[in-house]
Amino acid sequence: MTQRVFNFNAGPAALPLIVLEQVKMEMLDFHGSGMSVLEISHRSKDFEAVIDSAVQRVRRLLGLDDSYQVLFIQGGASLQFSMVPMNLAVDRRPVDYVNTGTWSAKAIKEARTLGKEVRVVATSEEAQFTFIPEKPPINPDASYLHITSNNTIRGTQWKSFPDPGTVPLISDMSSDIFSRRFDPRPFGLIYAGAQKNMGPAGVTLVIIRQDMLERVPKELPSMLKYTTYSENKSLYNTPPSFSIYVCELVLKWIEETIGGLDRIEQMNEEKAKLLYDFIDSRQFYKATARPDSRSSMNVTFLLSDPGLEKEFLAGAAEAGLTGLKGHRSVGGFRASIYNAVTLEAVKTLVDYMRHFEKKHG
């Protein structure tokens, strides 16, 4: 059997080993059905129990009240870049965005493609997206204010969310959902691709407040309306049932094995501090994000000698460390230390970085 590596990929990313083992165990016979979860009907009682449990676990973990609905949608977070303005932009009212990197820019582009009046109310582009803008302006006439809570490519993260007043706050939380505690009440809608902290690729979590559903235009195609999913318990058509099944297991792991968001946040902060403290104590390595905006999910860094990058990656692979290459648009390195990445993995990475520096520094 191939030895498992320490997985620092940005997404699809590491999954808890205990979850993978349960998936393996149930692959041929799901709950005594004589069928794989890949084969059972999405209309069956077995699958209904899976999706209902997933919804309730989301509610408990995030502290959602009855004013929110929990939906599972296909198309990734990238489809939400279009669905949000399609469904939630109000006539003759602009849509406001904070641009903190690649994924924010893509969301802005999609809203403009749809002909919406887009205002970029704050950006850190002039500083290569190395920080999160503080206190972006809140315009009472805005349909909503959109932010990206964590920026995987640039390694930045909102440490506290803006107070939007009466303006609904919309957030792409693909890369830090379920990694920490936050107050959901200011949010009109939250969306998150599953493949970083919640499960495998193929499903997107959407949490939408009831008053936002009242905005949905009736003339939109059925599969592009949030109301279609809310009125059909995310079962209007065949959902990505396997991905939802794994998500339910991951949510169970967070809730029952780890002990909830407060504990997972403590663990994530410990991992991030270990890695950032090591990088900051050296001249051989340099973190790319400003200290007050650094992500606890994606640690981005450079070598003092860029000519050693290929050798660094090759040595990391030999040491059983994978997924450390930075995004192709920025280069350098990125260690994605999501919920399922263990403290042991981060300690092993730091030991390797220390050894590499001793050899080349």
Residue, then its C-alpha position, 0 to 999 in steps of 0.5 A: m500500500t502506498q504511504r500517505v503523504f502530508n497534503f497541503n493542496a489548496g483544493p481539492a484538499a486533505l480530508p480527515l483520515i477517519v472520514l476516508e476510512q468510513v467511506k471505504m468501509e461503506m463503499l459497497d454497502f451503505h447502511g445495510s442497503g446492499m448498494s453503494v452510496l453512489e448507487i442509492s436513489h436520491r429520493s430514498k429514505d437513506f439519502e434523505a437521512v444523509i442530507d437532513s443530517a448534513v443540514q442540521r449539522v450546518r445549523r448547529l455548527l454555525g448557530l443558524d436560526d430558522s431565518y436561514q435555509v441551508l442549500f446544496i448546489q452544483g457548479g462550484a463557487s464560480l457559479q455563485f459569482s453569477m447566481v448572487p447578482m442574478n438573484l439578489a441584485v435589486d433594480r436600480r440599486p448598485v452591487d458593492y464588492v471588496n476586491t481582495g484578489t483573484w476570486s473577488a475579481k472573478a465575482i466582480k467580472e460576472a456581475r458586470t457581465l450580467g449588466k449590473e452596476v458594480r461598485v468596487v468600494a475597496t481594494s488592495e490591488e495596488a499592494q498586490f493584494t497583500f492585505i485586507p482593506e479596513k472598514p470598507p465604506i457601507n453604502p445604504d443604497a447598495s443591493y448587497l456588499h460582497i466579500t471573499s472571507n479568505n483568499t487562497i492565492r494571496g494568503t489573506q483573511w478577514k479577521s473581523f467582518p465589516d458591519p454592513g448596517t442594513v445592507p446584506l453582507i454576502s461572502d464567499m467562504s469557500s476556503d475558511i468555512f467551518s474553520r472558526r466561530f463567527d456571527p452569521r446574523p449580518f450575512g444575507l448569503i454565504y456560499a462555499g465550495a466544499q473541497k477545502n474544509m467541508g468535503p470533496a469537490g462537486v457540491t457548494l454549500v449555500i446559506i441564505r436568509q429568508d428575506m433574500l429569497e423574496r428578491v429572486p426574480k421569477e423569470l430566471p431559469s429554474m436551475l439558477k434560482y435559489t428558490t428552486y433549491s429552497e422549495n425542494k430541499s436541494l432535491y429538484n434534480t439529482p444532487p451530487s449525492f456522494s459529495i453531500y454524503v462525505c460532507e455530512l461525515v466531515l461535519k460529523w467529525i468536526e462536531e463530534t470528534i473535534g468538538g465544534l468550531d471553538r476547538i477547531e479554531q484553536m487547532n487552526e490557530e496553533k498550526a498557523k502560529l507555528l508556521y508563521d513564527f518559523i518563517d518570521s524568525r528567518q531571513f531565508y523565508k519571507a511571508t507574502a501577506r501583511p501580518d494583520s491580514r494573514s490567513s490561518m488557512n493558506v500560508t504563502f511564502l517565498l525563498s530569499d533565493p528564487g533559484l532554489e524553488k524547484e529544489f525546495l519542491a523536489g526535496a519536499a516531495e521526497a519528504g512526503l510533503t505535497g501541494l506546496k507550489g504557489h498558485r501559477s499566477v503568483g509563484g512562490f509557495r503555499a501551505s494550505i493548512y485546512n481543518a484536516v491538515t494535522l499539527e504533525a503535518v505542519k511540524t514536519l513541514v517546519d522541520y523540512m524547511r529548517h533542514f533546507e535552510k541549513k543546507h542552502g542558507 
